[in-house]
């Protein structure tokens, strides 16, 4: 996790996971995903699942300097969408990967861009004590939980409820 700059337009000074938008370069990427992960990412989305996963991996590298091995499995754990009409909208997907699958030194963040500061690994219980955005707090809870075979939690802020992506 890292802290966004105080002058950032979106979530200034907040502790967040690396992330960002799907770029054109991500659209042609084919990230290895399990059939279940691919199917869950496709639910209610116009963006190809491989592109969403590729964007997550690219943003991880850009914002932290960390890179996963190409064959490292990603686990899709949570999705959140901001309400319609909000000034800044996002449709975020949160993934987990095992730190043992990093191709880079897990303690080195020197190759990161400057979008996030205070980069580092945080224990879930310690991160939960921070002033976190609500979706980040929910994603941490999902990261700590045993995977739910019933599906991935999906927060649709405009409906203020969590459903499941089966």
N, CA, C and O atoms as a DFTB+ gen file, in Angstrom:
664 C
 N C O
     1  1       0.845      -1.174       0.000
     2  2       0.000       0.000       0.000
     3  2       0.890       1.236       0.000
     4  3       2.076       1.166       0.323
     5  1       0.307       2.348      -0.362
     6  2       1.029       3.611      -0.353
     7  2       0.050       4.761      -0.145
     8  3      -1.167       4.587      -0.220
     9  1       0.604       5.926       0.115
    10  2      -0.216       7.111       0.370
    11  2      -0.249       7.996      -0.867
    12  3       0.791       8.306      -1.448
    13  1      -1.451       8.400      -1.265
    14  2      -1.609       9.325      -2.389
    15  2      -1.168      10.710      -1.951
    16  3      -1.259      11.053      -0.772
    17  1      -0.697      11.493      -2.884
    18  2      -0.246      12.847      -2.588
    19  2      -1.375      13.732      -2.087
    20  3      -2.537      13.525      -2.435
    21  1      -1.034      14.705      -1.280
    22  2      -2.016      15.625      -0.722
    23  2      -2.714      16.472      -1.766
    24  3      -3.808      16.981      -1.522
    25  1      -2.095      16.632      -2.929
    26  2      -2.698      17.436      -3.998
    27  2      -3.372      16.584      -5.067
    28  3      -3.829      17.107      -6.083
    29  1      -3.434      15.291      -4.843
    30  2      -4.099      14.408      -5.803
    31  2      -5.571      14.784      -5.899
    32  3      -6.199      15.118      -4.894
    33  1      -6.112      14.731      -7.095
    34  2      -7.517      15.060      -7.314
    35  2      -8.414      14.005      -6.674
    36  3      -9.473      14.322      -6.132
    37  1      -7.979      12.750      -6.743
    38  2      -8.786      11.636      -6.251
    39  2      -8.158      11.059      -4.989
    40  3      -6.999      10.645      -5.016
    41  1      -8.883      11.024      -3.911
    42  2      -8.460      10.460      -2.627
    43  2      -7.117      11.013      -2.143
    44  3      -6.199      10.240      -1.871
    45  1      -6.990      12.333      -2.034
    46  2      -5.732      12.913      -1.571
    47  2      -5.375      12.448      -0.156
    48  3      -6.233      12.339       0.719
    49  1      -4.091      12.182       0.034
    50  2      -3.515      11.808       1.334
    51  2      -4.049      10.503       1.904
    52  3      -3.851      10.233       3.088
    53  1      -4.711       9.695       1.108
    54  2      -5.287       8.444       1.611
    55  2      -4.353       7.277       1.333
    56  3      -3.654       7.247       0.321
    57  1      -4.356       6.323       2.246
    58  2      -3.604       5.090       2.087
    59  2      -4.431       4.168       1.196
    60  3      -5.583       3.865       1.505
    61  1      -3.840       3.727       0.094
    62  2      -4.573       2.941      -0.904
    63  2      -3.689       1.829      -1.464
    64  3      -2.481       1.784      -1.231
    65  1      -4.325       0.950      -2.199
    66  2      -3.604      -0.040      -2.987
    67  2      -3.210       0.601      -4.306
    68  3      -3.848       1.565      -4.728
    69  1      -2.174       0.093      -4.971
    70  2      -1.877       0.603      -6.306
    71  2      -3.053       0.306      -7.226
    72  3      -3.745      -0.700      -7.066
    73  1      -3.265       1.187      -8.182
    74  2      -4.374       0.955      -9.102
    75  2      -4.485       2.058     -10.121
    76  3      -3.743       3.039     -10.078
    77  1      -5.408       1.895     -11.031
    78  2      -5.631       2.884     -12.072
    79  2      -6.514       2.324     -13.159
    80  3      -7.157       1.289     -12.983
    81  1      -6.541       2.998     -14.259
    82  2      -7.437       2.656     -15.361
    83  2      -6.821       1.645     -16.319
    84  3      -5.603       1.476     -16.381
    85  1      -7.693       0.983     -17.057
    86  2      -7.262       0.119     -18.151
    87  2      -6.838       1.034     -19.298
    88  3      -7.611       1.884     -19.740
    89  1      -5.612       0.856     -19.775
    90  2      -5.075       1.636     -20.892
    91  2      -5.132       0.803     -22.170
    92  3      -5.353      -0.407     -22.125
    93  1      -4.932       1.457     -23.298
    94  2      -4.959       0.763     -24.586
    95  2      -3.979      -0.408     -24.618
    96  3      -4.288      -1.454     -25.188
    97  1      -2.807      -0.244     -24.016
    98  2      -1.799      -1.306     -24.017
    99  2      -2.306      -2.564     -23.294
   100  3      -1.849      -3.668     -23.591
   101  1      -3.231      -2.413     -22.363
   102  2      -3.757      -3.549     -21.607
   103  2      -4.759      -4.372     -22.413
   104  3      -4.956      -5.557     -22.141
   105  1      -5.387      -3.748     -23.399
   106  2      -6.467      -4.411     -24.131
   107  2      -6.013      -5.645     -24.901
   108  3      -6.797      -6.579     -25.073
   109  1      -4.798      -5.671     -25.355
   110  2      -4.305      -6.826     -26.101
   111  2      -3.625      -7.868     -25.233
   112  3      -3.215      -8.916     -25.732
   113  1      -3.499      -7.597     -23.952
   114  2      -2.774      -8.507     -23.064
   115  2      -3.621      -9.725     -22.720
   116  3      -4.848      -9.651     -22.645
   117  1      -2.947     -10.829     -22.516
   118  2      -3.640     -12.033     -22.081
   119  2      -2.942     -12.540     -20.829
   120  3      -1.928     -13.235     -20.902
   121  1      -3.489     -12.186     -19.700
   122  2      -2.940     -12.592     -18.411
   123  2      -3.525     -13.949     -18.053
   124  3      -4.727     -14.164     -18.209
   125  1      -2.685     -14.872     -17.572
   126  2      -3.233     -16.175     -17.183
   127  2      -4.199     -16.014     -16.000
   128  3      -3.822     -15.519     -14.938
   129  1      -5.430     -16.436     -16.204
   130  2      -6.453     -16.397     -15.155
   131  2      -7.154     -17.746     -15.117
   132  3      -7.286     -18.417     -16.141
   133  1      -7.599     -18.137     -13.938
   134  2      -8.382     -19.366     -13.863
   135  2      -9.708     -19.122     -14.576
   136  3     -10.152     -17.978     -14.672
   137  1     -10.340     -20.169     -15.073
   138  2     -11.644     -19.981     -15.722
   139  2     -12.662     -19.301     -14.795
   140  3     -13.449     -18.475     -15.257
   141  1     -12.661     -19.632     -13.506
   142  2     -13.590     -19.013     -12.565
   143  2     -13.296     -17.529     -12.408
   144  3     -14.221     -16.716     -12.410
   145  1     -12.029     -17.162     -12.271
   146  2     -11.650     -15.754     -12.147
   147  2     -12.040     -14.990     -13.419
   148  3     -12.591     -13.892     -13.342
   149  1     -11.757     -15.566     -14.567
   150  2     -12.099     -14.926     -15.849
   151  2     -13.616     -14.715     -15.956
   152  3     -14.069     -13.652     -16.379
   153  1     -14.384     -15.719     -15.576
   154  2     -15.847     -15.620     -15.655
   155  2     -16.368     -14.548     -14.698
   156  3     -17.247     -13.767     -15.063
   157  1     -15.837     -14.506     -13.489
   158  2     -16.298     -13.512     -12.511
   159  2     -15.928     -12.092     -12.936
   160  3     -16.708     -11.165     -12.718
   161  1     -14.755     -11.907     -13.536
   162  2     -14.354     -10.583     -14.007
   163  2     -15.229     -10.109     -15.164
   164  3     -15.403      -8.905     -15.354
   165  1     -15.773     -11.034     -15.929
   166  2     -16.582     -10.679     -17.095
   167  2     -18.000     -10.227     -16.719
   168  3     -18.666      -9.562     -17.512
   169  1     -18.460     -10.582     -15.527
   170  2     -19.836     -10.257     -15.130
   171  2     -20.040      -8.743     -15.074
   172  3     -19.350      -8.032     -14.344
   173  1     -21.002      -8.271     -15.861
   174  2     -21.365      -6.855     -15.848
   175  2     -20.279      -5.906     -16.313
   176  3     -20.274      -4.738     -15.925
   177  1     -19.362      -6.385     -17.136
   178  2     -18.250      -5.554     -17.581
   179  2     -18.108      -5.615     -19.099
   180  3     -18.250      -6.674     -19.709
   181  1     -17.826      -4.459     -19.692
   182  2     -17.548      -4.410     -21.127
   183  2     -16.063      -4.613     -21.410
   184  3     -15.662      -4.780     -22.562
   185  1     -15.257      -4.597     -20.362
   186  2     -13.807      -4.706     -20.514
   187  2     -13.383      -6.172     -20.428
   188  3     -13.819      -6.880     -19.520
   189  1     -12.546      -6.641     -21.347
   190  2     -12.108      -8.034     -21.294
   191  2     -11.381      -8.343     -19.977
   192  3     -10.572      -7.535     -19.519
   193  1     -11.657      -9.492     -19.370
   194  2     -11.024      -9.855     -18.104
   195  2      -9.493      -9.786     -18.144
   196  3      -8.865      -9.337     -17.185
   197  1      -8.900     -10.230     -19.247
   198  2      -7.443     -10.184     -19.354
   199  2      -6.904      -8.763     -19.314
   200  3      -5.817      -8.525     -18.788
   201  1      -7.657      -7.817     -19.868
   202  2      -7.237      -6.414     -19.862
   203  2      -7.303      -5.831     -18.455
   204  3      -6.431      -5.056     -18.061
   205  1      -8.333      -6.201     -17.698
   206  2      -8.457      -5.725     -16.310
   207  2      -7.274      -6.243     -15.490
   208  3      -6.654      -5.491     -14.737
   209  1      -6.971      -7.518     -15.643
   210  2      -5.850      -8.106     -14.913
   211  2      -4.512      -7.504     -15.363
   212  3      -3.630      -7.252     -14.542
   213  1      -4.372      -7.279     -16.666
   214  2      -3.137      -6.668     -17.182
   215  2      -2.960      -5.263     -16.629
   216  3      -1.844      -4.866     -16.292
   217  1      -4.049      -4.505     -16.533
   218  2      -3.975      -3.150     -15.968
   219  2      -3.532      -3.211     -14.506
   220  3      -2.719      -2.399     -14.067
   221  1      -4.066      -4.170     -13.759
   222  2      -3.679      -4.320     -12.351
   223  2      -2.184      -4.606     -12.229
   224  3      -1.504      -4.030     -11.379
   225  1      -1.679      -5.491     -13.074
   226  2      -0.249      -5.827     -13.028
   227  2       0.622      -4.650     -13.465
   228  3       1.671      -4.395     -12.874
   229  1       0.184      -3.937     -14.498
   230  2       0.936      -2.769     -14.970
   231  2       0.970      -1.685     -13.891
   232  3       2.023      -1.110     -13.615
   233  1      -0.178      -1.413     -13.288
   234  2      -0.234      -0.391     -12.237
   235  2       0.605      -0.798     -11.031
   236  3       1.249       0.049     -10.412
   237  1       0.603      -2.077     -10.691
   238  2       1.451      -2.563      -9.601
   239  2       2.912      -2.212      -9.879
   240  3       3.609      -1.699      -9.003
   241  1       3.366      -2.485     -11.078
   242  2       4.757      -2.207     -11.439
   243  2       5.040      -0.711     -11.464
   244  3       6.050      -0.260     -10.923
   245  1       4.147       0.066     -12.093
   246  2       4.369       1.513     -12.177
   247  2       4.402       2.159     -10.789
   248  3       5.288       2.961     -10.497
   249  1       3.443       1.812      -9.944
   250  2       3.268       2.533      -8.682
   251  2       4.096       1.994      -7.525
   252  3       4.294       2.691      -6.529
   253  1       4.587       0.751      -7.646
   254  2       5.383       0.192      -6.540
   255  2       6.777      -0.266      -6.963
   256  3       7.656      -0.444      -6.120
   257  1       6.979      -0.455      -8.259
   258  2       8.243      -1.016      -8.724
   259  2       8.285      -2.533      -8.598
   260  3       9.291      -3.152      -8.942
   261  1       7.216      -3.134      -8.114
   262  2       7.156      -4.589      -7.942
   263  2       6.540      -5.231      -9.185
   264  3       5.659      -4.655      -9.824
   265  1       7.017      -6.432      -9.515
   266  2       6.518      -7.165     -10.672
   267  2       6.271      -8.611     -10.281
   268  3       7.100      -9.241      -9.623
   269  1       5.132      -9.123     -10.690
   270  2       4.837     -10.539     -10.466
   271  2       5.397     -11.368     -11.607
   272  3       5.479     -10.898     -12.742
   273  1       5.784     -12.610     -11.304
   274  2       6.154     -13.536     -12.374
   275  2       4.953     -13.708     -13.287
   276  3       3.811     -13.664     -12.830
   277  1       5.201     -13.903     -14.560
   278  2       4.106     -13.981     -15.548
   279  2       3.091     -15.059     -15.200
   280  3       1.897     -14.872     -15.431
   281  1       3.534     -16.168     -14.658
   282  2       2.623     -17.277     -14.386
   283  2       1.960     -17.173     -13.013
   284  3       1.200     -18.066     -12.636
   285  1       2.225     -16.117     -12.263
   286  2       1.669     -15.985     -10.916
   287  2       0.148     -15.860     -10.978
   288  3      -0.386     -15.047     -11.732
   289  1      -0.535     -16.665     -10.187
   290  2      -2.007     -16.576     -10.208
   291  2      -2.515     -15.336      -9.473
   292  3      -2.015     -14.982      -8.406
   293  1      -3.506     -14.693     -10.056
   294  2      -4.207     -13.589      -9.408
   295  2      -5.545     -14.117      -8.914
   296  3      -6.183     -14.944      -9.565
   297  1      -5.956     -13.625      -7.754
   298  2      -7.284     -13.980      -7.236
   299  2      -8.107     -12.707      -7.135
   300  3      -7.747     -11.785      -6.403
   301  1      -9.199     -12.656      -7.859
   302  2     -10.130     -11.534      -7.848
   303  2     -10.947     -11.646      -6.567
   304  3     -11.630     -12.647      -6.350
   305  1     -10.877     -10.592      -5.691
   306  2     -11.532     -10.712      -4.385
   307  2     -12.652      -9.714      -4.123
   308  3     -13.446      -9.916      -3.203
   309  1     -12.740      -8.626      -4.917
   310  2     -13.722      -7.600      -4.578
   311  2     -13.885      -6.641      -5.748
   312  3     -12.936      -6.376      -6.486
   313  1     -15.108      -6.120      -5.909
   314  2     -15.385      -5.108      -6.928
   315  2     -16.230      -4.005      -6.294
   316  3     -17.136      -4.284      -5.508
   317  1     -15.933      -2.763      -6.637
   318  2     -16.703      -1.620      -6.131
   319  2     -16.883      -0.593      -7.233
   320  3     -15.954      -0.300      -7.986
   321  1     -18.095      -0.049      -7.318
   322  2     -18.413       0.998      -8.295
   323  2     -18.966       2.196      -7.531
   324  3     -19.801       2.044      -6.639
   325  1     -18.493       3.390      -7.889
   326  2     -19.011       4.615      -7.282
   327  2     -20.414       4.902      -7.800
   328  3     -20.823       4.383      -8.839
   329  1     -21.144       5.733      -7.067
   330  2     -22.510       6.057      -7.498
   331  2     -22.540       6.849      -8.800
   332  3     -21.614       7.599      -9.107
   333  1     -23.607       6.674      -9.552
   334  2     -23.816       7.493     -10.749
   335  2     -23.907       8.942     -10.302
   336  3     -24.468       9.242      -9.249
   337  1     -23.355       9.835     -11.104
   338  2     -23.413      11.255     -10.774
   339  2     -22.276      11.743      -9.895
   340  3     -22.137      12.949      -9.691
   341  1     -21.459      10.839      -9.369
   342  2     -20.314      11.259      -8.556
   343  2     -19.318      12.000      -9.442
   344  3     -19.196      11.695     -10.628
   345  1     -18.609      12.968      -8.875
   346  2     -17.635      13.753      -9.637
   347  2     -16.536      12.868     -10.202
   348  3     -16.203      12.966     -11.383
   349  1     -15.968      11.998      -9.360
   350  2     -14.928      11.056      -9.779
   351  2     -15.515       9.665      -9.667
   352  3     -15.890       9.226      -8.580
   353  1     -15.595       8.971     -10.794
   354  2     -16.168       7.630     -10.783
   355  2     -15.092       6.585     -10.979
   356  3     -14.088       6.828     -11.649
   357  1     -15.304       5.439     -10.397
   358  2     -14.419       4.308     -10.632
   359  2     -15.225       3.018     -10.598
   360  3     -16.284       2.939      -9.976
   361  1     -14.703       2.030     -11.270
   362  2     -15.217       0.670     -11.254
   363  2     -13.981      -0.161     -10.942
   364  3     -13.266      -0.593     -11.847
   365  1     -13.738      -0.381      -9.663
   366  2     -12.483      -0.986      -9.202
   367  2     -12.630      -2.479      -8.959
   368  3     -13.631      -2.948      -8.417
   369  1     -11.610      -3.204      -9.373
   370  2     -11.493      -4.625      -9.052
   371  2     -10.242      -4.784      -8.207
   372  3      -9.206      -4.187      -8.502
   373  1     -10.336      -5.581      -7.167
   374  2      -9.220      -5.806      -6.255
   375  2      -8.766      -7.258      -6.399
   376  3      -9.575      -8.185      -6.431
   377  1      -7.436      -7.422      -6.485
   378  2      -6.836      -8.744      -6.667
   379  2      -5.861      -9.043      -5.534
   380  3      -5.326      -8.135      -4.899
   381  1      -5.642     -10.329      -5.296
   382  2      -4.590     -10.794      -4.400
   383  2      -3.623     -11.654      -5.198
   384  3      -4.005     -12.344      -6.143
   385  1      -2.375     -11.593      -4.795
   386  2      -1.350     -12.493      -5.322
   387  2      -0.405     -12.794      -4.166
   388  3      -0.311     -12.013      -3.219
   389  1       0.271     -13.887      -4.238
   390  2       1.207     -14.285      -3.194
   391  2       2.519     -13.526      -3.377
   392  3       3.072     -13.490      -4.476
   393  1       3.010     -12.926      -2.309
   394  2       4.274     -12.180      -2.374
   395  2       5.436     -13.073      -2.796
   396  3       6.428     -12.584      -3.337
   397  1       5.323     -14.370      -2.556
   398  2       6.374     -15.290      -3.000
   399  2       6.447     -15.376      -4.523
   400  3       7.429     -15.879      -5.068
   401  1       5.419     -14.889      -5.210
   402  2       5.387     -14.909      -6.668
   403  2       5.951     -13.639      -7.300
   404  3       5.862     -13.458      -8.514
   405  1       6.531     -12.760      -6.482
   406  2       7.159     -11.560      -7.038
   407  2       8.426     -11.939      -7.783
   408  3       9.170     -12.821      -7.354
   409  1       8.664     -11.273      -8.889
   410  2       9.903     -11.455      -9.650
   411  2      10.945     -10.440      -9.180
   412  3      12.102     -10.498      -9.596
   413  1      10.534      -9.514      -8.316
   414  2      11.394      -8.443      -7.813
   415  2      11.604      -8.605      -6.313
   416  3      10.914      -9.382      -5.654
   417  1      12.562      -7.862      -5.792
   418  2      12.853      -7.874      -4.354
   419  2      11.682      -7.224      -3.621
   420  3      11.400      -6.048      -3.851
   421  1      10.991      -7.958      -2.740
   422  2       9.798      -7.422      -2.085
   423  2      10.063      -6.221      -1.178
   424  3       9.130      -5.506      -0.810
   425  1      11.305      -5.998      -0.823
   426  2      11.629      -4.880       0.069
   427  2      12.163      -3.660      -0.682
   428  3      12.579      -2.682      -0.059
   429  1      12.155      -3.711      -2.003
   430  2      12.706      -2.619      -2.804
   431  2      11.593      -1.924      -3.591
   432  3      10.907      -2.551      -4.398
   433  1      11.427      -0.640      -3.349
   434  2      10.395       0.135      -4.034
   435  2      11.004       1.282      -4.843
   436  3      10.297       2.209      -5.236
   437  1      12.310       1.221      -5.091
   438  2      13.028       2.302      -5.758
   439  2      12.635       2.549      -7.204
   440  3      12.874       3.640      -7.722
   441  1      12.040       1.567      -7.872
   442  2      11.663       1.749      -9.272
   443  2      10.241       2.267      -9.442
   444  3       9.743       2.354     -10.564
   445  1       9.582       2.612      -8.334
   446  2       8.204       3.097      -8.389
   447  2       8.159       4.516      -8.933
   448  3       9.101       5.291      -8.762
   449  1       7.042       4.850      -9.597
   450  2       6.858       6.244      -9.985
   451  2       6.545       7.021      -8.695
   452  3       6.632       6.453      -7.606
   453  1       6.199       8.255      -8.795
   454  2       6.008       9.063      -7.584
   455  2       4.543       9.271      -7.222
   456  3       4.211      10.190      -6.473
   457  1       3.671       8.427      -7.748
   458  2       2.247       8.596      -7.466
   459  2       1.910       8.275      -6.011
   460  3       1.053       8.922      -5.409
   461  1       2.593       7.267      -5.446
   462  2       2.362       6.881      -4.061
   463  2       3.637       7.085      -3.251
   464  3       4.742       6.847      -3.739
   465  1       3.470       7.525      -2.010
   466  2       4.591       7.630      -1.078
   467  2       4.335       6.657       0.069
   468  3       3.283       6.020       0.131
   469  1       5.291       6.551       0.961
   470  2       5.165       5.648       2.114
   471  2       4.826       4.225       1.673
   472  3       4.066       3.519       2.335
   473  1       5.407       3.818       0.537
   474  2       5.157       2.477       0.025
   475  2       5.677       1.425       0.982
   476  3       6.759       1.568       1.552
   477  1       4.908       0.378       1.154
   478  2       5.374      -0.720       1.983
   479  2       4.288      -1.747       2.226
   480  3       3.111      -1.542       1.930
   481  1       4.737      -2.853       2.774
   482  2       3.823      -3.928       3.139
   483  2       3.212      -3.572       4.489
   484  3       3.909      -3.071       5.372
   485  1       1.952      -3.820       4.651
   486  2       1.275      -3.549       5.914
   487  2       0.478      -4.773       6.328
   488  3      -0.147      -5.439       5.502
   489  1       0.513      -5.048       7.594
   490  2      -0.340      -6.115       8.119
   491  2      -1.790      -5.636       8.002
   492  3      -2.079      -4.451       8.173
   493  1      -2.677      -6.555       7.714
   494  2      -4.076      -6.187       7.516
   495  2      -4.636      -5.489       8.740
   496  3      -5.321      -4.475       8.608
   497  1      -4.358      -6.012       9.935
   498  2      -4.911      -5.393      11.143
   499  2      -4.355      -3.986      11.367
   500  3      -5.065      -3.113      11.865
   501  1      -3.099      -3.762      11.004
   502  2      -2.515      -2.423      11.148
   503  2      -3.060      -1.464      10.092
   504  3      -3.348      -0.308      10.402
   505  1      -3.204      -1.923       8.858
   506  2      -3.749      -1.072       7.797
   507  2      -5.182      -0.679       8.125
   508  3      -5.602       0.443       7.843
   509  1      -5.933      -1.603       8.720
   510  2      -7.337      -1.332       9.043
   511  2      -7.487      -0.215      10.078
   512  3      -8.574       0.344      10.225
   513  1      -6.414       0.115      10.795
   514  2      -6.459       1.191      11.787
   515  2      -6.297       2.571      11.157
   516  3      -6.477       3.587      11.828
   517  1      -5.958       2.610       9.874
   518  2      -5.737       3.865       9.169
   519  2      -7.065       4.456       8.683
   520  3      -8.100       3.789       8.688
   521  1      -7.009       5.716       8.267
   522  2      -8.166       6.383       7.681
   523  2      -8.256       5.942       6.219
   524  3      -7.714       6.596       5.328
   525  1      -8.935       4.846       5.992
   526  2      -8.998       4.232       4.664
   527  2     -10.305       4.553       3.963
   528  3     -11.335       4.719       4.616
   529  1     -10.275       4.644       2.635
   530  2     -11.527       4.728       1.891
   531  2     -12.359       3.470       2.167
   532  3     -11.804       2.386       2.350
   533  1     -13.668       3.614       2.198
   534  2     -14.553       2.493       2.521
   535  2     -14.301       1.266       1.649
   536  3     -14.196       0.165       2.189
   537  1     -14.198       1.404       0.313
   538  2     -13.936       0.207      -0.501
   539  2     -12.597      -0.464      -0.152
   540  3     -12.492      -1.690      -0.206
   541  1     -11.589       0.314       0.200
   542  2     -10.291      -0.263       0.581
   543  2     -10.445      -1.064       1.866
   544  3      -9.873      -2.145       2.002
   545  1     -11.212      -0.537       2.800
   546  2     -11.469      -1.245       4.061
   547  2     -12.169      -2.583       3.787
   548  3     -11.824      -3.603       4.383
   549  1     -13.152      -2.568       2.885
   550  2     -13.850      -3.815       2.543
   551  2     -12.918      -4.795       1.834
   552  3     -12.982      -5.999       2.083
   553  1     -12.058      -4.291       0.956
   554  2     -11.102      -5.161       0.263
   555  2     -10.140      -5.814       1.249
   556  3      -9.795      -6.986       1.095
   557  1      -9.704      -5.065       2.260
   558  2      -8.833      -5.648       3.294
   559  2      -9.545      -6.783       4.023
   560  3      -8.951      -7.827       4.292
   561  1     -10.809      -6.575       4.335
   562  2     -11.574      -7.627       5.016
   563  2     -11.661      -8.872       4.143
   564  3     -11.559      -9.995       4.638
   565  1     -11.851      -8.670       2.848
   566  2     -11.907      -9.820       1.937
   567  2     -10.541     -10.501       1.831
   568  3     -10.464     -11.726       1.728
   569  1      -9.469      -9.712       1.855
   570  2      -8.123     -10.291       1.794
   571  2      -7.855     -11.163       3.019
   572  3      -7.148     -12.166       2.925
   573  1      -8.409     -10.789       4.151
   574  2      -8.196     -11.536       5.393
   575  2      -9.096     -12.758       5.497
   576  3      -8.796     -13.689       6.245
   577  1     -10.193     -12.760       4.753
   578  2     -11.187     -13.827       4.858
   579  2     -10.804     -15.045       4.028
   580  3     -10.007     -14.960       3.095
   581  1     -11.383     -16.159       4.386
   582  2     -11.268     -17.364       3.582
   583  2     -12.048     -17.131       2.293
   584  3     -13.159     -16.604       2.346
   585  1     -11.502     -17.505       1.136
   586  2     -12.239     -17.290      -0.117
   587  2     -13.657     -17.863      -0.024
   588  3     -13.865     -18.969       0.476
   589  1     -14.612     -17.097      -0.509
   590  2     -16.007     -17.499      -0.461
   591  2     -16.382     -18.179      -1.771
   592  3     -16.377     -17.540      -2.823
   593  1     -16.705     -19.468      -1.718
   594  2     -17.066     -20.152      -2.957
   595  2     -18.355     -19.614      -3.572
   596  3     -18.638     -19.871      -4.742
   597  1     -19.150     -18.857      -2.777
   598  2     -20.408     -18.316      -3.287
   599  2     -20.182     -17.142      -4.236
   600  3     -21.085     -16.771      -4.985
   601  1     -18.990     -16.559      -4.211
   602  2     -18.725     -15.477      -5.143
   603  2     -17.898     -14.358      -4.562
   604  3     -17.488     -14.391      -3.402
   605  1     -17.663     -13.361      -5.404
   606  2     -16.854     -12.198      -5.067
   607  2     -17.784     -11.061      -4.642
   608  3     -18.751     -10.779      -5.349
   609  1     -17.522     -10.395      -3.502
   610  2     -18.373      -9.275      -3.099
   611  2     -18.322      -8.141      -4.128
   612  3     -17.275      -7.848      -4.704
   613  1     -19.473      -7.520      -4.338
   614  2     -19.619      -6.459      -5.322
   615  2     -20.401      -5.328      -4.667
   616  3     -21.598      -5.462      -4.411
   617  1     -19.718      -4.204      -4.395
   618  2     -20.333      -3.033      -3.779
   619  2     -20.752      -2.070      -4.868
   620  3     -19.916      -1.539      -5.600
   621  1     -22.038      -1.849      -4.968
   622  2     -22.560      -0.859      -5.900
   623  2     -23.029       0.308      -5.044
   624  3     -24.130       0.288      -4.495
   625  1     -22.180       1.326      -4.937
   626  2     -22.428       2.428      -4.024
   627  2     -23.754       3.117      -4.266
   628  3     -24.366       3.622      -3.325
   629  1     -24.207       3.147      -5.504
   630  2     -25.473       3.811      -5.773
   631  2     -26.646       3.040      -5.173
   632  3     -27.740       3.586      -5.031
   633  1     -26.424       1.782      -4.824
   634  2     -27.469       0.988      -4.200
   635  2     -27.163       0.714      -2.740
   636  3     -27.988       0.135      -2.033
   637  1     -25.986       1.124      -2.276
   638  2     -25.559       0.964      -0.889
   639  2     -25.763      -0.476      -0.402
   640  3     -26.209      -0.708       0.722
   641  1     -25.430      -1.425      -1.261
   642  2     -25.545      -2.820      -0.849
   643  2     -24.449      -3.628      -1.514
   644  3     -23.901      -3.253      -2.551
   645  1     -24.157      -4.728      -0.893
   646  2     -23.154      -5.634      -1.444
   647  2     -23.862      -6.880      -1.943
   648  3     -24.600      -7.530      -1.203
   649  1     -23.628      -7.203      -3.205
   650  2     -24.139      -8.444      -3.784
   651  2     -22.945      -9.349      -4.022
   652  3     -21.833      -9.006      -3.620
   653  1     -23.135     -10.462      -4.644
   654  2     -22.035     -11.373      -4.949
   655  2     -21.989     -11.667      -6.439
   656  3     -23.020     -11.843      -7.087
   657  1     -20.774     -11.716      -6.966
   658  2     -20.554     -12.144      -8.343
   659  2     -20.256     -13.630      -8.251
   660  3     -19.187     -14.027      -7.787
   661  1     -21.186     -14.440      -8.685
   662  2     -21.062     -15.900      -8.531
   663  2     -19.983     -16.484      -9.416
   664  3     -19.759     -17.694      -9.400
